[in-house]
Amino acid sequence: MKDFHFENRPWGNFEQFTHNEISTVKIIEVKPHSKLSLQSHQKREELWIALTNNVIVQVGNQVKSLNEGEKIFIPKETQHRLVAKEDKIKVLEISFGEFDENDNTRFEDDYGRV
């Protein structure tokens, strides 16, 4: 897992996730009762930060629920997915490495993609 920088300041604190490295940042929104494909990536690793509560994540064989502000790191070649149960969820994704939307190996997919 990457080491992230945390620093206290008089007004509060900050957490730094990237510093002078190539990264791609996006917000993923998943509709209620929907999920991403179970997938892995060869060229990048990802950090997911929950922006809402009740974000269900599967990383490898581990399934857990994240609440707003909680984080999970996904190493390269590790199977992972997001799941929304009752409510829409939002996750901030920071990808480290070479980003390519086609760098997906899908293991399960509800939408017929291979």
N, C-alpha and C positions, 0 to 999 in steps of 0.2 A: 504494500500500500504506500502511496505517496505520502510524504510528510508535508503538511500544510502549516503555514505560519499563523500563529495567533499572537496578538499584541494588545495589552491593556493601554488605554489612554485616559487622560483626565475626564473626557466626555463619555467614556464607555470602552469599547474595544472593537477590533476588526479581525477578521479571518481572511487570509490570502490563500487562494487556491492555485493560482498560476503566477509565475514570475519569469519573464523573458523566455518563454517557451511557446511552441506552436500548440494551439488548442482551438477547439470549436465549442461554442456555447449556444445552447438552445433551450427553450421551454417546451416540454412535452405535455400535452393535455389529452387525457384518456376519458372517453365518455363512460357514463355509468353502465355497468354490466358488460364491459369490454376489456380486452387485454391485448398486449403486444404479442407478437410471435415469440416463442422460446427460441433464442438465437445466440450466436457468439460472433466475435469480430477477430480477424487475424491481425489487423494493422493498428488497432487503437484500444485503449482502456478508458473506462468512463467513471466519473463520479456523479452520483445522483443525489440531489438535495431536495427533500420533500418540501413543496410549497403549500400543500394542504395536508389535512389529517387523513388517516386510514389509507395510506398508500401501501398496497401489497406488492412486495418485491420478491422475486425468486432469483437467487444467485447461487449457481451450482445446485446442490440438493437442499439448500437452506431457503425457507419461506418465512418472511417476517413482515410485520406491519410497521411502517414509519409514520411518525407524526410530523407536523410542520417543523422544519429546521433540522430534522435528523438526516444523516448522510449514510451512504453506503458506496463502497468502491468496488468496481467490477474489473478484474484483471483481463488482459487479452486472452482469447480462446476459452473464456468461461461462459457457460450457458446462463442466460438471464432473461427476465421479462418483468413488465409492470402489469398490474391488474387493478381495475377499478371495480369495487363491489357495488354498493348502493349509490354513491355519489361520484360526480366527476372529480378527477384528481389532476394535479399539476406537479411536475417535477422539473427542476433545473438540471440540465445535463451538461457537464463539462467533459469533453472528449480530449484525450491526450494522445498525440501521435498523428499519423496520416489519416485524415477523415475522408471517407468515401461512403455515400449512402448505399452503395452496392456491396460493401464489405460486410455482408450478412450471410451466415450459414444458419438456415432455419431448420429447426428440429420438429416444431409443432407450429401450426398456423391455422386460425379459424377462418381465414379469408381465402384459402386456396392458393396462396403463394408458395413457391418452392425456393 
